[in-house]
Each structure stands twice: as structure tokens, then as C-alpha cells.
Amino acid sequence: MHSLIVLAHPEPRSFNGHLRDVAAATLGALGHAVEHSDLCAMGFDPVEGPRHYRSRGLPERFDAQTEQRHAAERRLLPADVQGEIAKLERARFLLLQFPMWWFSVPAVLKGWFDRVLVYGGLYSSTMRYDKGYFRGRRAMLSVTTGGPEPTFAHNGRNGDIELLLWPTHMTLSYMGYTVLPPFVAYEVGGGIQYSEVDEGTRRNQAYARALEARLRPLDLVEPLKFNGWVDWDERGRLRPGVPGHSPFMRAEP
């Protein structure tokens, strides 16, 4: 099996980099062929714009979806985007490794979504959700936070971690992935604490072991639930009696 690990952190020696290495070693030991995208080390440009398209579908003004579709249909996508799409197409399992910054993903990962998940190539108005391009493949988030675990509880001061991560989970589901519950390492400092002997080190080492254990029974993990096309009416709203599986999609107001 092929797997792809996408790392979104500017320091490869960070704890996020360490978790990436742990995941790669674990998956490799399970027989996976593991590929990497270290976005910061690659110098991946996260900002979509006209400079990426030498042949324009709409020369008079820039529209991202128009240019992505135009380039996808003519096989003129930027080389960096083509390379990332090729990795995604080979991978049956996708792991996104990143720190939570400002209650969301780092900008480089958001830009990776913007540029690599190409309209007209990897999704369209009919090729999304449970009819998405990557249906049948699995994806998972591995996230670190600076705050302690209780602060990310349903009543925590930083907000419910399930709600904070849901937009990223929804992005993956939108593309057709079967999304596994996230792995979250809480209260991770900015330094390379796993190489020091202190309480933070012991906590981080425990998280590394927990990620390894979590990745071993991937086939046995119950995925998150998402609504699919049969759940919505012709207006795109939940049909009567159908539960909404997203906290941003309520069956009742």
C-alpha cells in the first residue's frame, strides 16, 4: 500500500517533524511505501494566483476555478501541483501532520488545499462528497496543540477540538476520503522537547508511542460520519428525518 505524509511545519526537528518520522517508520514497518511532502522544506508556494498559469482560460481577470479547470483539461497544471497530485493518486492513505495555529491549519497547508485540490481535475459540482475523486481511500489528521487537553474539551477555553478540526475533516470528506478520527498531541512546546529529559519530554514520548499504536490497526478504526448525496434534497438541504453528521449542519435550527 502507498501512503503519503504531508508535513506543514517550518522546522523539521520540531515535534511535528518527529511525529512525521514516527508515522513513516510505523507505516513502513507495516509494508507501506511511504512518500513525503514537507511543504516548508519544499518551498511550496501556498498562494494561488495568475502567475501559476502560462495559458489562461480567462485572460482579462483571474478566477481560480476557471484557470484550474482550464489547466487540468489541457494538462498544463503547474509542476509543483502536478507532483503533489501524483503523490495523492498513488496514496491509499493520507496523513496530514501539522500544528494548530490560530485555531486552524498553518497557511502553507491551507494553500496546499487551495492549489492542489484542483477544480475540474480532482473535484467538480458532481464529483464531491461520497462521489468524490478519492472515494475508497482513507485520510487522517495528526495535530499538535500548545494548550493542555482540558482547554480543548467541549467546555474548554480554546474551543472543542472536534469543532476546530471539522472544517479540515470536511475538506477531506468533500474530496471523497474516508476520514478517520484525528490523533491529537496536546500541550506540545515549540522546542525539541522529545530530546530532553523533563516532564514535557515524557509526555511527548508517550504521544509518539500513542501515534505508533494508533496507526497499526488502521483497518479497524471506525471512521467519522459524514452526510452524502442521498441525505440532501434538490435544494441541497437535509431531507426530513435525516440526521446531520456535521456540527455545522443541523437538522433543526
C-alpha positions as CSV (number, residue, x, y, z in Angstrom):
1,M,0.0,0.0,0.0
2,H,1.1,3.5,-0.7
3,S,0.8,6.2,1.9
4,L,1.5,10.0,1.8
5,I,2.5,12.1,4.8
6,V,2.2,15.8,4.4
7,L,4.1,17.9,6.9
8,A,3.3,21.5,7.5
9,H,5.9,22.8,9.9
10,P,8.9,25.1,9.2
11,E,11.3,23.2,11.5
12,P,12.0,19.5,10.5
13,R,13.4,18.9,14.0
14,S,10.2,20.0,15.7
15,F,7.9,17.6,17.5
16,N,5.7,17.6,14.4
17,G,8.8,16.5,12.4
18,H,9.4,13.8,14.9
19,L,5.8,12.6,14.7
20,R,6.1,12.5,10.9
21,D,9.2,10.3,11.3
22,V,7.4,8.0,13.8
23,A,4.4,7.7,11.4
24,A,6.7,7.0,8.4
25,A,8.6,4.3,10.3
26,T,5.4,2.7,11.6
27,L,3.7,2.6,8.2
28,G,6.9,1.4,6.6
29,A,7.1,-1.5,9.1
30,L,3.5,-2.4,8.1
31,G,4.6,-2.7,4.4
32,H,3.5,0.7,3.2
33,A,5.5,2.5,0.5
34,V,5.7,5.9,2.2
35,E,6.0,9.2,0.3
36,H,6.5,12.6,1.9
37,S,5.6,16.2,1.2
38,D,7.5,18.5,3.6
39,L,5.8,21.7,2.4
40,C,8.0,24.2,4.1
41,A,11.2,22.4,3.1
42,M,10.0,22.1,-0.5
43,G,9.3,25.9,-0.5
44,F,5.7,25.1,-1.7
45,D,4.0,28.3,-2.8
46,P,0.6,28.4,-1.0
47,V,-0.7,31.5,-2.7
48,E,-2.9,30.7,-5.7
49,G,-2.7,33.3,-8.5
50,P,-2.3,34.1,-12.2
51,R,1.5,33.7,-12.2
52,H,1.0,29.9,-11.9
53,Y,-0.8,29.7,-15.3
54,R,1.1,30.3,-18.5
55,S,-2.0,29.6,-20.6
56,R,-5.1,31.4,-19.4
57,G,-8.7,30.4,-19.7
58,L,-9.9,33.9,-18.8
59,P,-7.1,36.4,-19.6
60,E,-9.0,39.6,-18.6
61,R,-9.3,38.7,-14.9
62,F,-8.2,35.9,-12.6
63,D,-10.7,33.3,-11.4
64,A,-9.1,30.3,-9.6
65,Q,-11.6,27.7,-10.6
66,T,-11.7,28.7,-14.2
67,E,-7.9,28.6,-14.5
68,Q,-7.6,25.3,-12.6
69,R,-10.1,23.6,-14.8
70,H,-8.6,25.1,-18.0
71,A,-5.1,23.9,-17.0
72,A,-6.3,20.5,-15.8
73,E,-8.2,19.8,-19.0
74,R,-5.1,20.7,-21.1
75,R,-2.6,19.1,-18.8
76,L,-0.9,22.4,-18.1
77,L,-1.1,22.5,-14.3
78,P,2.0,23.9,-12.5
79,A,4.8,21.4,-12.0
80,D,4.6,21.6,-8.2
81,V,0.8,20.9,-8.3
82,Q,1.2,18.1,-10.7
83,G,3.8,16.5,-8.4
84,E,1.5,16.7,-5.4
85,I,-1.5,15.3,-7.3
86,A,0.7,12.4,-8.5
87,K,1.5,11.6,-4.9
88,L,-2.1,11.8,-3.9
89,E,-3.1,9.5,-6.7
90,R,-0.6,6.9,-5.6
91,A,-1.6,7.0,-1.9
92,R,-4.3,4.9,-0.4
93,F,-3.7,6.5,2.9
94,L,-3.1,10.2,3.5
95,L,-1.8,11.6,6.8
96,L,-1.7,15.4,7.4
97,Q,0.8,16.3,10.2
98,F,0.6,19.9,11.5
99,P,0.5,22.2,14.5
100,M,-2.8,24.0,15.2
101,W,-2.0,27.7,14.6
102,W,-4.7,30.3,15.3
103,F,-7.4,27.6,15.7
104,S,-6.7,26.2,12.2
105,V,-4.1,24.7,9.9
106,P,-0.9,26.6,9.0
107,A,-1.2,28.8,6.0
108,V,1.1,26.6,3.9
109,L,-1.3,23.6,4.4
110,K,-4.4,25.8,3.6
111,G,-2.6,26.9,0.4
112,W,-1.8,23.3,-0.4
113,F,-5.5,22.6,-0.3
114,D,-6.2,25.7,-2.4
115,R,-3.8,24.9,-5.2
116,V,-3.5,21.1,-5.2
117,L,-7.2,20.1,-4.9
118,V,-7.8,21.3,-8.4
119,Y,-11.3,22.2,-9.6
120,G,-12.2,20.3,-12.8
121,G,-9.5,17.7,-12.1
122,L,-10.0,16.4,-8.6
123,Y,-13.5,17.8,-7.9
124,S,-16.5,19.3,-9.6
125,S,-20.1,20.0,-8.9
126,T,-21.0,16.3,-9.2
127,M,-17.6,14.8,-8.2
128,R,-17.5,15.5,-4.4
129,Y,-18.6,14.2,-1.1
130,D,-19.3,10.4,-1.2
131,K,-18.9,10.6,-5.0
132,G,-15.5,12.3,-4.7
133,Y,-12.4,11.6,-6.6
134,F,-10.6,9.9,-3.7
135,R,-13.5,7.7,-2.5
136,G,-12.3,4.4,-1.1
137,R,-9.2,5.9,0.3
138,R,-8.5,6.9,3.9
139,A,-7.2,10.1,5.4
140,M,-6.3,11.2,9.0
141,L,-5.1,14.3,10.8
142,S,-2.2,14.2,13.3
143,V,-2.2,17.5,15.1
144,T,-0.3,19.2,17.9
145,T,-1.6,22.0,20.2
146,G,0.2,24.3,22.6
147,G,-2.7,24.2,25.1
148,P,-3.5,21.4,27.5
149,E,-6.1,18.8,26.7
150,P,-8.8,20.1,29.1
151,T,-8.8,23.5,27.3
152,F,-9.9,21.8,24.1
153,A,-12.8,20.0,25.7
154,H,-16.4,20.8,24.8
155,N,-16.4,23.5,27.5
156,G,-12.7,24.4,27.3
157,R,-11.4,27.9,26.8
158,N,-9.8,27.1,23.5
159,G,-12.9,25.5,22.0
160,D,-14.0,22.0,21.3
161,I,-11.2,20.3,19.3
162,E,-13.8,18.3,17.3
163,L,-15.3,21.6,16.1
164,L,-12.0,23.2,15.4
165,L,-10.8,20.3,13.2
166,W,-14.1,19.7,11.5
167,P,-13.5,22.2,8.5
168,T,-10.3,20.2,7.7
169,H,-12.1,16.9,8.1
170,M,-14.9,18.3,5.8
171,T,-12.4,19.2,3.2
172,L,-11.1,15.6,3.1
173,S,-14.6,14.2,3.0
174,Y,-15.6,16.7,0.3
175,M,-12.8,15.1,-1.8
176,G,-14.2,11.6,-1.2
177,Y,-11.9,10.4,1.5
178,T,-13.0,8.1,4.3
179,V,-11.9,10.2,7.3
180,L,-10.5,8.6,10.4
181,P,-10.7,10.2,13.8
182,P,-7.8,12.6,14.4
183,F,-4.7,12.0,16.6
184,V,-4.1,15.0,18.8
185,A,-1.0,15.6,20.9
186,Y,-1.8,18.3,23.4
187,E,0.5,20.8,25.2
188,V,3.4,20.4,22.9
189,G,6.0,23.2,23.2
190,G,7.9,24.9,20.4
191,G,11.3,23.4,21.2
192,I,12.7,20.0,20.5
193,Q,11.4,18.6,23.8
194,Y,11.5,15.0,22.9
195,S,15.3,15.0,23.1
196,E,15.4,16.5,26.7
197,V,14.8,14.8,30.0
198,D,11.8,16.6,31.6
199,E,8.1,16.3,32.0
200,G,7.5,17.6,28.5
201,T,9.8,15.0,27.1
202,R,8.0,12.2,28.8
203,R,4.6,13.5,27.6
204,N,5.9,13.8,24.0
205,Q,7.4,10.4,24.1
206,A,4.1,9.0,25.2
207,Y,2.4,10.8,22.4
208,A,4.9,9.3,19.9
209,R,4.1,5.8,21.2
210,A,0.4,6.5,21.1
211,L,0.6,7.6,17.4
212,E,2.5,4.4,16.6
213,A,-0.1,2.3,18.3
214,R,-2.9,4.3,16.6
215,L,-1.5,3.7,13.1
216,R,-1.1,-0.1,13.5
217,P,-4.8,-1.1,13.3
218,L,-5.9,1.4,10.6
219,D,-8.3,-1.2,9.1
220,L,-10.1,-1.5,12.5
221,V,-10.6,2.2,13.1
222,E,-14.3,3.4,12.9
223,P,-14.3,6.4,10.5
224,L,-16.1,9.7,11.2
225,K,-19.6,10.1,9.8
226,F,-20.5,12.5,7.0
227,N,-23.7,13.1,5.1
228,G,-23.8,12.0,1.5
229,W,-25.8,12.9,-1.6
230,V,-28.8,10.7,-0.7
231,D,-29.2,12.8,2.5
232,W,-29.9,16.1,0.7
233,D,-32.9,17.2,-1.3
234,E,-32.9,19.1,-4.6
235,R,-32.1,22.4,-2.8
236,G,-29.1,20.8,-1.1
237,R,-30.7,20.7,2.4
238,L,-31.1,17.7,4.7
239,R,-34.1,15.6,3.9
240,P,-36.7,15.4,6.7
241,G,-35.7,12.8,9.3
242,V,-32.1,12.6,8.2
243,P,-29.6,13.4,10.9
244,G,-26.8,15.9,10.2
245,H,-23.4,14.4,10.9
246,S,-21.6,17.8,10.8
247,P,-21.8,20.2,13.8
248,F,-22.2,22.9,11.1
249,M,-25.2,21.2,9.5
250,R,-28.2,21.0,11.9
251,A,-31.3,19.0,11.2
252,E,-33.2,21.6,13.2
253,P,-32.5,25.4,13.6
